[in-house]
Amino acid sequence: MKNNLEKIRKERRIKQEELADALEVSRQTIGSLENGRYNPSILLAFKIARYFGMSIEDIFIYEDEEK
C-alpha cells in the first residue's frame, strides 16, 4: 500500500521520532511505513489520521491488485 505519510510529516516539520512517540510505536515502525515495507493495522492507521487531522484515505492509498 502506498502512502503520503513521509510527505505529510515533512510538510509539518515533524521528526520520525516525534511521530513515533505520539503514536506509541518505534521510530523504525514509522520508517517502515514511509518506505512501504509495512502496512499499518487499522488501529494504527486511525491513530495516524487522527494525529494529522486527516482521513485515512488522504494518507494511505489503496491500489486494487487486479489493475
C-alpha positions as CSV (number, residue, x, y, z in Angstrom):
1,M,0.0,0.0,0.0
2,K,1.4,3.4,-0.9
3,N,1.1,6.4,1.4
4,N,1.8,10.1,1.8
5,L,3.0,9.8,5.4
6,E,6.5,11.0,4.8
7,K,5.4,13.9,2.7
8,I,2.8,15.0,5.3
9,R,5.2,14.6,8.2
10,K,7.9,16.6,6.5
11,E,5.5,19.4,5.5
12,R,4.6,19.8,9.1
13,R,8.2,19.6,10.2
14,I,7.7,16.6,12.5
15,K,10.6,14.2,13.1
16,Q,10.0,10.5,12.8
17,E,10.8,10.1,16.5
18,E,8.3,12.7,17.5
19,L,5.6,11.0,15.5
20,A,6.6,7.6,16.8
21,D,6.4,8.9,20.4
22,A,2.9,10.4,19.8
23,L,1.6,7.2,18.3
24,E,3.4,4.9,20.8
25,V,5.3,3.0,18.2
26,S,9.1,2.8,17.4
27,R,10.8,5.2,15.0
28,Q,11.6,2.1,12.9
29,T,7.9,1.5,12.5
30,I,7.4,5.0,11.1
31,G,10.4,4.5,8.7
32,S,8.9,1.1,7.6
33,L,5.5,2.7,7.0
34,E,7.0,5.5,5.0
35,N,9.1,3.2,2.9
36,G,6.1,0.9,2.2
37,R,7.7,-2.1,3.9
38,Y,4.9,-2.3,6.5
39,N,1.2,-1.7,6.2
40,P,-0.4,-0.4,9.4
41,S,-3.1,-2.1,11.4
42,I,-6.4,-0.4,11.1
43,L,-6.0,0.9,14.6
44,L,-2.6,2.5,13.8
45,A,-4.0,3.9,10.5
46,F,-6.8,5.6,12.5
47,K,-4.3,6.9,15.1
48,I,-2.1,8.4,12.3
49,A,-5.1,10.0,10.6
50,R,-6.4,11.5,13.9
51,Y,-2.9,12.8,14.7
52,F,-2.8,14.7,11.5
53,G,-6.5,15.7,11.5
54,M,-7.0,13.9,8.1
55,S,-8.9,11.0,6.8
56,I,-7.2,7.6,6.4
57,E,-7.8,7.9,2.6
58,D,-5.8,11.2,2.5
59,I,-2.7,9.4,3.9
60,F,-2.9,5.8,2.7
61,I,-3.6,4.9,-1.0
62,Y,-5.2,1.6,-1.6
63,E,-4.4,0.2,-5.0
64,D,-6.5,-2.7,-6.4
65,E,-4.2,-5.6,-7.1
66,E,-6.3,-6.5,-10.2
67,K,-5.2,-3.5,-12.2
